[in-house]
Every structure is written in C-alpha cells, then in structure tokens.
C-alpha cells in the first residue's frame, strides 16, 4: 500500500470502524483512541498490507485493541450493567431504535461484536471469523443465539409503557 492508498483508507473506512467500536464500548474518546491506534498499526505495516485488505485489518486490529482494554480495565461488567429504567420510565414511549440499542447492550461482548459486524457492517461469516479469530460455525452460532436473545427481549410485555 502506498501513501495515497493509506489516506484513502482513512477517508473510506474510519467512519465504519469508529461506528463499530463506539457501538460496542459507548465511549467516544475511547473509540477515537482505538481507531487512532489501529491506523498507527496500519501505518507501521503499510508495506505489507494491500489496500484491499486494509478494512479487514483495521476492524481486526481495532477489535483486538478494544478487547485488550476491556480485559485490562475489566469493563465487561460495566457494559452489561445498564439501567432499563432509563428506557422505560417517564411518559415517553421508547422508540424501536432505543429498544434495539438496549437489547444489543444486553448481549455478551462476543455476541454483540458478531451482530454488529454482520447486521450493521454487512461482513460475511468468514470475514467475521477472521476478525474475531472464531471458527465460521462459532460465528453462526453466536449470531443465531444473539438474534434469539434480542427477539426474546423485544417480545417482553413489560417493554410496552
């Protein structure tokens, strides 16, 4: 990859990678730091990586940096501790987007990651397997279970205010 292709990858892929990381960690500054680190790693390997592989490399690198941070700071518990009253209290009925976001946040970190990559970023099962270092069949199982979990959450009668 040359400098122009690197700059093009910044223009083309940074928003997608940021959106994926931000939806997972819910911290804008942390997401920005992770993306910046991923682009630094890409720059360090710019001669080894082709432009066609840059997007997958950025998603993989960002994902692993985020997981490292979660492990180091033990944030997994913080991500799952969300107060449902935030969405269900008051006179305003939560809209579908709020309910989906809340259901997504109730998933385990692995399920959330594969759902975001598949349904939000439109990656194939094989690409997700490559990014997360899971087998393709594991990815399919996690996606299936995550979707079922989200469906069950959405169907709960206490969500209707």
Secondary structure by P-SEA (a helix, b strand, c coil): ccaaaaaaaaaccaaaaaaaaaaacccaaaaaaaaaaaaaaaaaacccccccaaaaaaaaaaaaaaaaaaaaaccccccccccccccccccccccaaaaaaaaaaaccaaaaaaaaacccccccaaaaaaaacccaaaaaaaaaaaaaaaaaaaacccccc
